[in-house]
Amino acid sequence: MTNAETKATLSFSDGSPSIDFPIYKGTVGPEVIDIRKLYGATGKFTYDPGFMSTAACNSSITYIDGDKGELLYRGYPIEQLAVNCDFLETCYLLLNGELPTAEEKVTFDATVTKHTMVHEQMQFFFRGFRRDAHPMAVLVGTVGALSSFYHDSLDITDPHHREVSAIRLIAKLPTLVAMAYKYNVGQPFVYPRNDLSYSANFMHMMFSTPCEEYKASDVLVRALDRILILHADHEQNASTSTVRLAGSSGANPFACIAAGIACLWGPAHGGANEAALNMLKEIGSVDNIPEFVRQVKDKNSTVKLMGFGHRVYKNYDPRAKLMRETCYEVLAELGLENDPLFKLAMALEKVALEDEYFVSRKLYPNVDFYSGIVQSALGIPVSLFTGIFAMARTVGWIAQWNEMISDPEQKIGRPRQLFIGSPTRDVVEIESRTPASK
Ligand code: CMC
């Protein structure tokens, strides 16, 4: 972060003295106006609900140019990472800032692999849930519960403790997600296998049973790995900001990631892939698309085209392009090219991409429009889609959390407000009170 040549001057129409603010440049992307001294100097706050114009931190992990449709992890374009690297290499990159050498990769993969088992006691947490509990509810609970098992590494001021926690989280999330699934369908939990890759092991824990070993084809393992790479980090989105805010109070990493999972669950964020697939099922057939699109465009309806639109990407989502490719590969591998749901999705995509409503608002398919179709083809139930997203995003959350804790300027996050409630008033006797208007 360096000072820009210009300064920002804020002046007031009531004659109060104007005030100068420094402007900082990043390596790429928009400059920022440092308004930290604003309140002290003027007694005024900025007002930016939804953080439309606010950089909440500095970061060197992920860069997005929404207009260009560019996503970089530590400077590397997502298109190159998705084709040349596997998910654990991507994790190493996000955590350490550089891609691993061959030797570093062997050590890192082995370290993660050796942490995939969860404490045997964890299964009793699962047994406390209803069998039909939503997997995200189970994950919020069980990931938070991990903090009760690892008191040996919860000193967040110790970089080694932070590293151990990061490895544990990345390694154990697939195990917990698969356990949530197995518990839901009433099958025995399947232990991880150290001879398999990260993604192949996850598929093994999901689909093997004590009676029969599941063998996934390379195309399917690679597809899952790509889903994980594409969802690994996304700058200061809602769940990452939640993790940072929770972590800013000094909370332990397992609790912070549980907070991120809770935020991710919402349909405007990670829940969108589940919502997109449910939407396709509700539309039901290509014939119903015009009526559905009419409802989406109706100002008085709340129906949205799920899997379309993004706060940052206003031309296209680069992840969507890669996921679309994977979608075609997986469906071809499984002989599902004529799957009615896929045909419906492609027809809906075509209608929306040509419709003035979506074009004028720059609403394009996002990664979730396709990732639900891919996951469904892999045999993953719809209710687990957001859990897969959480598994992928854990590395991004923990890398961002670690970056924040290591930042000497880090402070507890404490936004302020524009208060619009009642000013001071006195409590009156109950007989004299007027009913609240409904
Ligand atoms: N369907 C119909 N209209 C939409 C949609 C949509 N999916 N998204 C935005 N709009 C309209 C919106 O009604 C508004 O119209 P108008 O100007 O007439 O009032 C206009 O487009 C601008 O939308 P906005 O709500 O100001 O945009 P935003 O940046 O606040 O919202 C979003 C971004 C992702 C929450 C929203 O596009 C959305 O809800 N999309 C569907 C859910 C979804 O797919 N989310 C996954 C995002 S990608 C995964 C991730 O990174 O988490």
Residues whose N, C-alpha, C, O or C-beta is under 5 A from the ligand:
A	BS01	CMC	P267 A268 H269 G270 A272 V296 V303 K304 L305 M306 G307 F308 G309 H310 R311 R361 N366 D368
